[in-house]
Amino acid sequence: MSQTTPPAGDANTVTVDPRLLEILVCPVTKGPLRYDRAAGELVSEGAGLAYPIRDGIPIMLPDEARRL
């Protein structure tokens, strides 16, 4: 049995469970996050940070986030 895994970093294949988005907050501001599907990131407008999503897992570490 063979499985096909989408390439890591391909933003078009990143999906996030909507239920997960409802409970996740920015670790810096504790505010809401906006899912940017095109970039494959969770964006915190309040903190000015975009957290990457790798292999379907949000990386919620400020050191890993991109500044907006």
Residue pairs with C-beta under 8 A, 6 or more apart in sequence:
6 13
7 13
8 54
8 55
9 40
9 54
10 40
11 37
11 38
11 39
11 40
14 37
14 40
14 53
14 56
15 56
16 35
16 42
16 53
16 56
16 58
20 58
21 33
21 35
21 42
24 33
24 42
24 58
24 60
25 31
25 32
25 33
26 32
26 33
26 44
26 46
26 47
26 49
26 51
27 60
27 61
27 62
28 44
28 46
28 47
28 49
28 62
29 44
29 46
29 47
31 44
31 45
31 46
31 47
32 44
33 42
33 43
33 44
33 51
34 42
34 43
34 44
34 45
35 41
35 42
35 43
36 42
36 43
36 50
39 50
40 52
40 53
41 50
41 51
41 52
41 53
41 66
42 50
42 51
42 53
42 58
42 60
43 49
43 50
43 51
43 68
44 50
44 51
44 65
45 68
47 62
47 65
48 67
48 68
49 62
49 65
49 66
49 67
49 68
50 65
50 66
50 67
50 68
51 58
51 59
51 60
51 61
51 64
51 65
52 58
52 59
52 64
52 65
52 66
53 59
59 65
